[in-house]
């Protein structure tokens, strides 16, 4: 890293450390901006990435999408263009040098607005690619991200400056060579945009029975094309996608609410509790009750240690 880049990274580091003094994900007054801190390497954490950009100021993280691994650190950034069920794990972190990162959320309308305003300077092709991408971060993108994060310290400037800085960040991301992850979902009528609509529906209606032929009809695609392009964007089939969303939601319900495994199974769309338990154990390594007991024990130990 050159001297200028390192100076900007350290400034970003300072603001995150000050604004996120405790481990966890911290919302800010800046729309779409979150700050993340972790003081130790983590176990695999199951979650759903929203369309977003993540920039690391210190430490490193690995994200698994299906069987694919994506690793990023201060020299890189990761973008997600659709909702994706992932497994994330902080790899480098300690109490002295915690993992610190910035997560910026955006929507399709923002991306489309930037592409239209840019005109010929950004070519919005019709290619379809994975909705998750790691890219090298350059000086201009880091500078724009830093300016957005600095608004945390001057909240009176947010209403005036945040929108324009967010537009610049999106522009810098999609301007980078070969970075089609965000561009593809903003192309009206493209396969990727249609798949983004299917993904949104599956996230909203995950507890309902999956009718692939109905999804294909709504997306104005054949069933075979839906499977093909859905896998290109998400790395999995619609059925696999729905299963991961269901099981992650069931785990959240079991951990945060006083319900049993059978009730959690029913709420996320399973008709057979035994089928649910088998799939849950296959994904998380243990049956529901044992897994939640382990999670609560680990949380208690962490709170006691802190």
PyMOL commands that set and color helices and strands:
alter all, ss='L'
color gray80, all
select helices_A, chain A and resi 3-19+108-121+139-153+155-175+183-186+191-204+212-218+223-234+238-256+261-267+273-284+288-305
alter helices_A, ss='H'
color red, helices_A
select strands_A, chain A and resi 24-27+33-38+45-49+52-58+60-65+68-73+76-80+84-92+99-105+132-136
alter strands_A, ss='S'
color yellow, strands_A
deselect
rebuild
show_as cartoon
